[in-house]
Every structure is written in structure tokens, then in C-alpha cells.
Amino acid sequence: MRLIVVLVLALSTSVAVLAQQRFDFKVREDMFAGMDGDTAAFDRAMKLIDDTLATDPNHAEALVWRGDGRLFLAGQAFQRPWPWRRTTSRSAYRELPVFCRSRAACGRSIAQNRTA
């Protein structure tokens, strides 16, 4: 009799675990569609991630997906032209944001603008 009770409990527990949808199944399609250009799908994915993190700030999968989304947005922002890259005058340095004047990442663009 105990064996039957244990089997029934194990079966009901495993069914309950399988019935829960994994987080990556919820967010994956929208995230990848958003990375292919569908901004509405990307916004839906990021909203789902933000809602999940609002209820559980330490949700590991949501943190990873949020990092992926932010990395994608950073790549998109980096591909946009900066206004000071269009100028070829020596005054381009003065037009740079203050944070960029001492950063090595901006040095190549500054050098290109000075030699032109």
C-alpha cells in the first residue's frame, strides 16, 4: 500500500513539474523575433522579463535574458552614427562628450578626424 501511495505522489509531482512552462520557452520566440527586426516582439519579451524580475529579482533565467537583450540594444546603439563622426575638422575634439575625451575607445575616431 505504501508503494502505491509513493508512486502516486511521485507521479503527481512529476506531472506538476512538467506542466510548468520553462521561462525560456515563454521569452525565446519574441526575443529572437525582436533581434530579427520585430520591435513589438522585442518589447513584449523585455516586458515579460521585467515583470518576472519585479516579482523575483534573483530569477536567474530572466537575468540572463535581460543581459542578452541589453547587449543587443547596445550593439544597435553602437551601429548608429554619432554626430561627431561626420565632421572632419580639428574642432571635432571639442564637440565630443566629456566622457569620451579621455577614453581609448574614442581615440581612433579622434585620430581619424584630426588627420583628415
BASEMI-400315 format. One record per residue: residue number from 1; z negated, x, y of N, C-alpha, C in turn. Coordinates in steps of 0.001 Angstrom, whole numbers. Example, Ala and Ser with C-alpha at 12.3 -4.5 7.8 and 13.67 -1.06 7.14 Angstrom:
% BASEMI-400315
<drentor nr="1" n_up="-7800" n_east="13190" n_north="-5690" ca_up="-7800" ca_east="12300" ca_north="-4500" c_up="-7800" c_east="13200" c_north="-3300"/>
<drentor nr="2" n_up="-7080" n_east="12850" n_north="-2250" ca_up="-7140" ca_east="13670" ca_north="-1060" c_up="-7870" c_east="12900" c_north="30"/>
END
This chain:
% BASEMI-400315
<drentor nr="1" n_up="0" n_east="812" n_north="-1191" ca_up="0" ca_east="0" ca_north="0" c_up="0" c_east="859" c_north="1260"/>
<drentor nr="2" n_up="-777" n_east="1947" n_north="1237" ca_up="-815" ca_east="2832" ca_north="2399" c_up="553" c_east="3463" c_north="2652"/>
<drentor nr="3" n_up="1237" n_east="3793" n_north="1604" ca_up="2557" ca_east="4400" ca_north="1731" c_up="3522" c_east="3462" c_north="2456"/>
<drentor nr="4" n_up="3452" n_east="2202" n_north="2141" ca_up="4332" ca_east="1226" ca_north="2783" c_up="3985" c_east="1106" c_north="4268"/>
<drentor nr="5" n_up="2717" n_east="1083" n_north="4597" ca_up="2296" ca_east="989" ca_north="5999" c_up="2747" c_east="2218" c_north="6772"/>
<drentor nr="6" n_up="2585" n_east="3393" n_north="6175" ca_up="3006" ca_east="4627" ca_north="6826" c_up="4512" c_east="4638" c_north="7022"/>
<drentor nr="7" n_up="5265" n_east="4204" n_north="6033" ca_up="6726" ca_east="4156" ca_north="6157" c_up="7168" c_east="3164" c_north="7226"/>
<drentor nr="8" n_up="6521" n_east="2018" n_north="7300" ca_up="6867" ca_east="1024" ca_north="8314" c_up="6559" c_east="1568" c_north="9715"/>
<drentor nr="9" n_up="5434" n_east="2227" n_north="9884" ca_up="5098" ca_east="2811" ca_north="11175" c_up="6067" c_east="3922" c_north="11557"/>
<drentor nr="10" n_up="6416" n_east="4755" n_north="10595" ca_up="7370" ca_east="5834" ca_north="10874" c_up="8733" c_east="5269" c_north="11225"/>
<drentor nr="11" n_up="9168" n_east="4257" n_north="10544" ca_up="10465" ca_east="3643" ca_north="10816" c_up="10475" c_east="2985" c_north="12190"/>
<drentor nr="12" n_up="9412" n_east="2269" n_north="12529" ca_up="9379" ca_east="1609" ca_north="13837" c_up="9311" c_east="2629" c_north="14970"/>
<drentor nr="13" n_up="8611" n_east="3737" n_north="14753" ca_up="8541" ca_east="4783" ca_north="15770" c_up="9896" c_east="5447" c_north="15956"/>
<drentor nr="14" n_up="10574" n_east="5729" n_north="14856" ca_up="11884" ca_east="6384" ca_north="14969" c_up="12916" c_east="5460" c_north="15601"/>
<drentor nr="15" n_up="12846" n_east="4172" n_north="15329" ca_up="13765" ca_east="3216" ca_north="15955" c_up="13492" c_east="3143" c_north="17454"/>
<drentor nr="16" n_up="12239" n_east="3166" n_north="17844" ca_up="11896" ca_east="3113" ca_north="19269" c_up="12381" c_east="4354" c_north="19997"/>
<drentor nr="17" n_up="12268" n_east="5500" n_north="19338" ca_up="12736" ca_east="6740" ca_north="19952" c_up="14249" c_east="6737" c_north="20074"/>
<drentor nr="18" n_up="14943" n_east="6271" n_north="19053" ca_up="16402" ca_east="6222" ca_north="19103" c_up="16905" c_east="5186" c_north="20103"/>
<drentor nr="19" n_up="16116" n_east="4136" n_north="20348" ca_up="16544" ca_east="3093" ca_north="21274" c_up="16515" c_east="3571" c_north="22722"/>
<drentor nr="20" n_up="15693" n_east="4537" n_north="23019" ca_up="15655" ca_east="5067" ca_north="24377" c_up="16914" c_east="5877" c_north="24634"/>
<drentor nr="21" n_up="17530" n_east="5615" n_north="25769" ca_up="18739" ca_east="6346" ca_north="26105" c_up="18359" c_east="7658" c_north="26778"/>
<drentor nr="22" n_up="18977" n_east="8733" n_north="26322" ca_up="18692" ca_east="10035" ca_north="26921" c_up="19160" c_east="10055" c_north="28369"/>
<drentor nr="23" n_up="18479" n_east="10852" n_north="29185" ca_up="18782" ca_east="10898" ca_north="30613" c_up="20184" c_east="11431" c_north="30872"/>
<drentor nr="24" n_up="20609" n_east="12422" n_north="30100" ca_up="21934" ca_east="12981" ca_north="30357" c_up="23039" c_east="11985" c_north="30044"/>
<drentor nr="25" n_up="22801" n_east="11042" n_north="29125" ca_up="23793" ca_east="10001" ca_north="28877" c_up="23912" c_east="9065" c_north="30074"/>
<drentor nr="26" n_up="22812" n_east="8890" n_north="30803" ca_up="22829" ca_east="7995" ca_north="31961" c_up="23570" c_east="8604" c_north="33148"/>
<drentor nr="27" n_up="23456" n_east="9907" n_north="33326" ca_up="23930" ca_east="10534" ca_north="34558" c_up="25220" c_east="11333" c_north="34376"/>
<drentor nr="28" n_up="25535" n_east="11714" n_north="33162" ca_up="26624" ca_east="12665" ca_north="32932" c_up="27990" c_east="12157" c_north="33392"/>
<drentor nr="29" n_up="28361" n_east="10948" n_north="33012" ca_up="29699" ca_east="10443" ca_north="33356" c_up="29890" c_east="10352" c_north="34868"/>
<drentor nr="30" n_up="28883" n_east="9837" n_north="35566" ca_up="29001" ca_east="9726" ca_north="37027" c_up="29033" c_east="11100" c_north="37691"/>
<drentor nr="31" n_up="28245" n_east="12025" n_north="37173" ca_up="28196" ca_east="13356" ca_north="37790" c_up="29548" c_east="14067" c_north="37638"/>
<drentor nr="32" n_up="30102" n_east="14027" n_north="36441" ca_up="31379" ca_east="14714" ca_north="36230" c_up="32527" c_east="14000" c_north="36937"/>
<drentor nr="33" n_up="32463" n_east="12683" n_north="37016" ca_up="33478" ca_east="11954" ca_north="37790" c_up="33377" c_east="12328" c_north="39263"/>
<drentor nr="34" n_up="32155" n_east="12492" n_north="39735" ca_up="31964" ca_east="12902" ca_north="41124" c_up="32477" c_east="14300" c_north="41382"/>
<drentor nr="35" n_up="32324" n_east="15178" n_north="40409" ca_up="32837" ca_east="16540" ca_north="40566" c_up="34358" c_east="16580" c_north="40508"/>
<drentor nr="36" n_up="34952" n_east="15526" n_north="39949" ca_up="36411" ca_east="15428" ca_north="39941" c_up="36957" c_east="14734" c_north="41179"/>
<drentor nr="37" n_up="36067" n_east="14299" n_north="42079" ca_up="36531" ca_east="13734" ca_north="43338" c_up="36054" c_east="12330" c_north="43645"/>
<drentor nr="38" n_up="35416" n_east="11658" n_north="42708" ca_up="34927" ca_east="10295" ca_north="42933" c_up="33561" c_east="10375" c_north="43612"/>
<drentor nr="39" n_up="33546" n_east="10263" n_north="44936" ca_up="32294" ca_east="10436" ca_north="45674" c_up="31313" c_east="9302" c_north="45412"/>
<drentor nr="40" n_up="31807" n_east="8089" n_north="45137" ca_up="30902" ca_east="6976" ca_north="44844" c_up="30143" c_east="7232" c_north="43544"/>
<drentor nr="41" n_up="30825" n_east="7752" n_north="42546" ca_up="30173" ca_east="8061" ca_north="41274" c_up="29160" c_east="9189" c_north="41453"/>
<drentor nr="42" n_up="29511" n_east="10185" n_north="42251" ca_up="28586" ca_east="11286" ca_north="42503" c_up="27334" c_east="10787" c_north="43225"/>
<drentor nr="43" n_up="27523" n_east="9899" n_north="44189" ca_up="26380" ca_east="9332" ca_north="44917" c_up="25496" c_east="8504" c_north="43987"/>
<drentor nr="44" n_up="26119" n_east="7757" n_north="43056" ca_up="25336" ca_east="6988" ca_north="42083" c_up="24506" c_east="7913" c_north="41204"/>
<drentor nr="45" n_up="25113" n_east="8999" n_north="40756" ca_up="24399" ca_east="9946" ca_north="39903" c_up="23231" c_east="10579" c_north="40656"/>
<drentor nr="46" n_up="23467" n_east="11001" n_north="41883" ca_up="22397" ca_east="11623" ca_north="42660" c_up="21286" c_east="10619" c_north="42987"/>
<drentor nr="47" n_up="21647" n_east="9350" n_north="43198" ca_up="20632" ca_east="8327" ca_north="43451" c_up="19785" c_east="8099" c_north="42206"/>
<drentor nr="48" n_up="20412" n_east="8049" n_north="41039" ca_up="19664" ca_east="7898" ca_north="39795" c_up="18723" c_east="9082" c_north="39583"/>
<drentor nr="49" n_up="19208" n_east="10263" n_north="39883" ca_up="18379" ca_east="11461" ca_north="39752" c_up="17206" c_east="11402" c_north="40730"/>
<drentor nr="50" n_up="17471" n_east="11028" n_north="41970" ca_up="16401" ca_east="10944" ca_north="42971" c_up="15374" c_east="9877" c_north="42605"/>
<drentor nr="51" n_up="15837" n_east="8737" n_north="42088" ca_up="14906" ca_east="7682" ca_north="41666" c_up="14040" c_east="8143" c_north="40499"/>
<drentor nr="52" n_up="14650" n_east="8866" n_north="39567" ca_up="13892" ca_east="9374" ca_north="38421" c_up="12850" c_east="10380" c_north="38882"/>
<drentor nr="53" n_up="13230" n_east="11248" n_north="39810" ca_up="12277" ca_east="12243" ca_north="40302" c_up="11207" c_east="11624" c_north="41194"/>
<drentor nr="54" n_up="11502" n_east="10489" n_north="41797" ca_up="10479" ca_east="9807" ca_north="42591" c_up="9373" c_east="9260" c_north="41693"/>
<drentor nr="55" n_up="9738" n_east="8809" n_north="40493" ca_up="8728" ca_east="8299" ca_north="39570" c_up="8055" c_east="9416" c_north="38782"/>
<drentor nr="56" n_up="8821" n_east="10459" n_north="38447" ca_up="8260" ca_east="11582" ca_north="37682" c_up="8800" c_east="12877" c_north="38278"/>
<drentor nr="57" n_up="8060" n_east="13524" n_north="39185" ca_up="8559" ca_east="14728" ca_north="39867" c_up="8792" c_east="15920" c_north="38942"/>
<drentor nr="58" n_up="8229" n_east="15907" n_north="37750" ca_up="8397" ca_east="17031" ca_north="36823" c_up="9374" c_east="16727" c_north="35697"/>
<drentor nr="59" n_up="10230" n_east="15734" n_north="35869" ca_up="11214" ca_east="15380" ca_north="34845" c_up="12230" c_east="16516" c_north="34743"/>
<drentor nr="60" n_up="12184" n_east="17242" n_north="33637" ca_up="12963" ca_east="18480" ca_north="33507" c_up="14464" c_east="18238" c_north="33578"/>
<drentor nr="61" n_up="14955" n_east="17246" n_north="32868" ca_up="16396" ca_east="16998" ca_north="32871" c_up="16887" c_east="16580" c_north="34252"/>
<drentor nr="62" n_up="16113" n_east="15756" n_north="34938" ca_up="16512" ca_east="15324" ca_north="36280" c_up="16527" c_east="16503" c_north="37246"/>
<drentor nr="63" n_up="15575" n_east="17411" n_north="37089" ca_up="15563" ca_east="18596" ca_north="37945" c_up="16798" c_east="19458" c_north="37712"/>
<drentor nr="64" n_up="17205" n_east="19594" n_north="36462" ca_up="18403" ca_east="20391" ca_north="36153" c_up="19649" c_east="19731" c_north="36718"/>
<drentor nr="65" n_up="19784" n_east="18417" n_north="36535" ca_up="20958" ca_east="17725" ca_north="37055" c_up="20988" c_east="17743" c_north="38581"/>
<drentor nr="66" n_up="19804" n_east="17656" n_north="39217" ca_up="19780" ca_east="17741" ca_north="40681" c_up="20228" c_east="19127" c_north="41148"/>
<drentor nr="67" n_up="19809" n_east="20158" n_north="40432" ca_up="20260" ca_east="21504" ca_north="40762" c_up="21763" c_east="21653" c_north="40604"/>
<drentor nr="68" n_up="22316" n_east="21059" n_north="39543" ca_up="23768" ca_east="21097" ca_north="39363" c_up="24487" c_east="20386" c_north="40503"/>
<drentor nr="69" n_up="23960" n_east="19242" n_north="40898" ca_up="24576" ca_east="18500" ca_north="42000" c_up="24509" c_east="19251" c_north="43314"/>
<drentor nr="70" n_up="23380" n_east="19884" n_north="43567" ca_up="23248" ca_east="20660" ca_north="44805" c_up="24145" c_east="21887" c_north="44789"/>
<drentor nr="71" n_up="24288" n_east="22501" n_north="43643" ca_up="25189" ca_east="23647" ca_north="43531" c_up="26628" c_east="23224" c_north="43790"/>
<drentor nr="72" n_up="27009" n_east="22072" n_north="43272" ca_up="28352" ca_east="21553" ca_north="43524" c_up="28556" c_east="21286" c_north="45011"/>
<drentor nr="73" n_up="27574" n_east="20661" n_north="45657" ca_up="27693" ca_east="20385" ca_north="47095" c_up="27750" c_east="21674" c_north="47910"/>
<drentor nr="74" n_up="27013" n_east="22691" n_north="47473" ca_up="27060" ca_east="23970" ca_north="48181" c_up="28439" c_east="24604" c_north="48048"/>
<drentor nr="75" n_up="29028" n_east="24515" n_north="46879" ca_up="30383" ca_east="25040" ca_north="46693" c_up="31392" c_east="24315" c_north="47561"/>
<drentor nr="76" n_up="31228" n_east="23001" n_north="47664" ca_up="32120" ca_east="22220" ca_north="48525" c_up="31958" c_east="22626" c_north="49989"/>
<drentor nr="77" n_up="30726" n_east="22823" n_north="50415" ca_up="30478" ca_east="23207" ca_north="51805" c_up="31024" c_east="24599" c_north="52088"/>
<drentor nr="78" n_up="30939" n_east="25489" n_north="51133" ca_up="31423" ca_east="26846" ca_north="51336" c_up="32942" c_east="26901" c_north="51445"/>
<drentor nr="79" n_up="33635" n_east="25972" n_north="50817" ca_up="35093" ca_east="25955" ca_north="50863" c_up="35630" c_east="25412" c_north="52175"/>
<drentor nr="80" n_up="34811" n_east="24658" n_north="52906" ca_up="35257" ca_east="24155" ca_north="54210" c_up="35338" c_east="25304" c_north="55201"/>
<drentor nr="81" n_up="36337" n_east="25315" n_north="56065" ca_up="36440" ca_east="26413" ca_north="57044" c_up="35367" c_east="26307" c_north="58114"/>
<drentor nr="82" n_up="34827" n_east="27428" n_north="58463" ca_up="33861" ca_east="27485" ca_north="59550" c_up="34628" c_east="27637" c_north="60850"/>
<drentor nr="83" n_up="34159" n_east="27058" n_north="61935" ca_up="34905" ca_east="27129" ca_north="63201" c_up="35105" c_east="28549" c_north="63695"/>
<drentor nr="84" n_up="34153" n_east="29448" n_north="63468" ca_up="34283" ca_east="30798" ca_north="63994" c_up="35231" c_east="31651" c_north="63172"/>
<drentor nr="85" n_up="35662" n_east="31189" n_north="62011" ca_up="36636" ca_east="31952" ca_north="61221" c_up="38038" c_east="31841" c_north="61801"/>
<drentor nr="86" n_up="38272" n_east="30849" n_north="62628" ca_up="39597" ca_east="30641" ca_north="63189" c_up="39885" c_east="31557" c_north="64367"/>
<drentor nr="87" n_up="38882" n_east="32068" n_north="64972" ca_up="39074" ca_east="32897" ca_north="66156" c_up="39309" c_east="34357" c_north="65767"/>
<drentor nr="88" n_up="40052" n_east="35057" n_north="66570" ca_up="40315" ca_east="36469" ca_north="66287" c_up="39828" c_east="37362" c_north="67421"/>
<drentor nr="89" n_up="39097" n_east="36806" n_north="68344" ca_up="38659" ca_east="37608" ca_north="69475" c_up="37361" c_east="38343" c_north="69154"/>
<drentor nr="90" n_up="37047" n_east="39328" n_north="69974" ca_up="35793" ca_east="40070" ca_north="69804" c_up="34578" c_east="39207" c_north="70137"/>
<drentor nr="91" n_up="34790" n_east="38125" n_north="70831" ca_up="33674" ca_east="37252" ca_north="71184" c_up="33240" c_east="36382" c_north="70011"/>
<drentor nr="92" n_up="33893" n_east="36525" n_north="68872" ca_up="33533" ca_east="35723" ca_north="67701" c_up="32093" c_east="35983" c_north="67280"/>
<drentor nr="93" n_up="31641" n_east="37207" n_north="67454" ca_up="30262" ca_east="37541" ca_north="67071" c_up="29260" c_east="36714" c_north="67869"/>
<drentor nr="94" n_up="29541" n_east="36522" n_north="69147" ca_up="28621" ca_east="35741" ca_north="69970" c_up="28634" c_east="34269" c_north="69590"/>
<drentor nr="95" n_up="29714" n_east="33803" n_north="68972" ca_up="29816" ca_east="32403" ca_north="68575" c_up="29153" c_east="32134" c_north="67233"/>
<drentor nr="96" n_up="28778" n_east="33169" n_north="66511" ca_up="28158" ca_east="32988" ca_north="65206" c_up="26774" c_east="32382" c_north="65344"/>
<drentor nr="97" n_up="26363" n_east="31610" n_north="64343" ca_up="24979" ca_east="31142" ca_north="64353" c_up="24030" c_east="32332" c_north="64268"/>
<drentor nr="98" n_up="22841" n_east="32187" n_north="64790" ca_up="21880" ca_east="33280" ca_north="64837" c_up="21547" c_east="33773" c_north="63442"/>
<drentor nr="99" n_up="21423" n_east="32863" n_north="62455" ca_up="21055" ca_east="33288" ca_north="61109" c_up="22132" c_east="34147" c_north="60473"/>
<drentor nr="100" n_up="23341" n_east="34037" n_north="60956" ca_up="24447" ca_east="34750" ca_north="60331" c_up="24682" c_east="36127" c_north="60948"/>
<drentor nr="101" n_up="24115" n_east="36400" n_north="62070" ca_up="24386" ca_east="37659" ca_north="62755" c_up="23854" c_east="38864" c_north="62005"/>
<drentor nr="102" n_up="22835" n_east="38678" n_north="61202" ca_up="22253" ca_east="39830" ca_north="60518" c_up="22410" c_east="39745" c_north="59007"/>
<drentor nr="103" n_up="23176" n_east="38829" n_north="58507" ca_up="23331" ca_east="38654" ca_north="57072" c_up="24555" c_east="39399" c_north="56564"/>
<drentor nr="104" n_up="24402" n_east="40057" n_north="55452" ca_up="25509" ca_east="40809" ca_north="54871" c_up="26635" c_east="39895" c_north="54414"/>
<drentor nr="105" n_up="26306" n_east="38662" n_north="54059" ca_up="27328" ca_east="37729" ca_north="53587" c_up="28347" c_east="37415" c_north="54673"/>
<drentor nr="106" n_up="27936" n_east="37468" n_north="55914" ca_up="28845" ca_east="37176" ca_north="57015" c_up="29532" c_east="38435" c_north="57538"/>
<drentor nr="107" n_up="29138" n_east="39593" n_north="57074" ca_up="29674" ca_east="40847" ca_north="57594" c_up="31159" c_east="41002" c_north="57406"/>
<drentor nr="108" n_up="31664" n_east="40569" n_north="56284" ca_up="33096" ca_east="40720" ca_north="56021" c_up="33910" c_east="39904" c_north="57017"/>
<drentor nr="109" n_up="33486" n_east="38682" n_north="57284" ca_up="34215" ca_east="37854" ca_north="58251" c_up="34126" c_east="38428" c_north="59652"/>
<drentor nr="110" n_up="32987" n_east="38986" n_north="60006" ca_up="32835" ca_east="39595" ca_north="61326" c_up="33778" c_east="40794" c_north="61444"/>
<drentor nr="111" n_up="33839" n_east="41609" n_north="60399" ca_up="34709" ca_east="42778" ca_north="60428" c_up="36167" c_east="42379" c_north="60521"/>
<drentor nr="112" n_up="36547" n_east="41322" n_north="59830" ca_up="37930" ca_east="40849" ca_north="59893" c_up="38260" c_east="40346" c_north="61288"/>
<drentor nr="113" n_up="37321" n_east="39694" n_north="61938" ca_up="37576" ca_east="39179" ca_north="63274" c_up="37656" c_east="40313" c_north="64296"/>
<drentor nr="114" n_up="36926" n_east="41379" n_north="64099" ca_up="36935" ca_east="42494" ca_north="65073" c_up="38202" c_east="43323" c_north="64961"/>
<drentor nr="115" n_up="38744" n_east="43450" n_north="63763" ca_up="39935" ca_east="44279" ca_north="63595" c_up="41206" c_east="43552" c_north="64009"/>
<drentor nr="116" n_up="41155" n_east="42254" n_north="64097" ca_up="42358" ca_east="41509" ca_north="64440" c_up="42636" c_east="41543" c_north="65922"/>
END
